[in-house]
Amino acid sequence: DAGITQSPRHKVTETGTPVTLRCHQTENHRYMYWYRQDPGHGLRLIHYSYGVKDTDKGEVSDGYSVSRSKTEDFLLTLESATSSQTSVYFCAISADTSYNEQFFGPGTRLTVL
Amino acid sequence: LAKTTQPISMDSYEGQEVNITCSHNNIATNDYITWYQQFPSQGPRFIIQGYKTKVTNEVASLFIPADRKSSTLSLPRVSLSDTAVYYCLVGDEDSGGYQKVTFGTGTKLQVIP
């Protein structure tokens, strides 16, 4: 399996608090992605990165920010968590975007009360 | 945006061959067709990818007709462990040339003993 870890794996927080999720890879892949998965919606792309300090928005980026200061780490921040952000968050990596082969992390289950 | 349509769910008995068809009428010339598998509480896993005609690996076969407006994932002799959600994706190149995949809701395959 590709070397991708996510931390924390589970988190419960309260509305209005900031939350940061971390994705760490050991594959030296250029591209990294954050998705959220909710019942009835499948996986939706939040943000992605195509290199250190190079990021762009996905289809559901409102309320989220990301940073990538090192190749191996991609951080997802919820500046002020809301209950609508309760979800399972997956990080993914890929060496090349042309072939759509992404490797996914184990996921983080976030609950916002 | 490139979009895919696939059945929401399918049931199959153990030992049968399962074919899941995906339509992608707006597929672009450069797009590959990719299928992922997702088990509960895990991230999606790449299964197979193709551009045209037929591709086969140790897990599945992918059939793509000449017009490429659809594709069929074929799983030979399914077992209970093949119960999962299967996603069909095509590339979605943005203005910067980066391929952002769109997962959709997938097909939930239930294998019955």
Chai-1 contact restraints between the chains, C-beta under 6 A:
chainA,res_idxA,chainB,res_idxB,connection_type,confidence,min_distance_angstrom,max_distance_angstrom,comment,restraint_id
A,G42,B,F103,contact,1.0,0.0,6.0,A-B,restraint_1
A,G42,B,G104,contact,1.0,0.0,6.0,A-B,restraint_2
A,G42,B,T105,contact,1.0,0.0,6.0,A-B,restraint_3
A,G42,B,G106,contact,1.0,0.0,6.0,A-B,restraint_4
A,L43,B,F103,contact,1.0,0.0,6.0,A-B,restraint_5
A,Y50,B,Y98,contact,1.0,0.0,6.0,A-B,restraint_6
A,F90,B,G43,contact,1.0,0.0,6.0,A-B,restraint_7
A,T97,B,Y98,contact,1.0,0.0,6.0,A-B,restraint_8
A,T97,B,Q99,contact,1.0,0.0,6.0,A-B,restraint_9
A,Y99,B,Y32,contact,1.0,0.0,6.0,A-B,restraint_10
A,N100,B,Y32,contact,1.0,0.0,6.0,A-B,restraint_11
A,N100,B,T34,contact,1.0,0.0,6.0,A-B,restraint_12
A,N100,B,L89,contact,1.0,0.0,6.0,A-B,restraint_13
A,N100,B,G91,contact,1.0,0.0,6.0,A-B,restraint_14
A,N100,B,V101,contact,1.0,0.0,6.0,A-B,restraint_15
A,E101,B,F46,contact,1.0,0.0,6.0,A-B,restraint_16
A,F104,B,G43,contact,1.0,0.0,6.0,A-B,restraint_17
A,F104,B,P44,contact,1.0,0.0,6.0,A-B,restraint_18
A,G105,B,G43,contact,1.0,0.0,6.0,A-B,restraint_19
A,G107,B,G43,contact,1.0,0.0,6.0,A-B,restraint_20
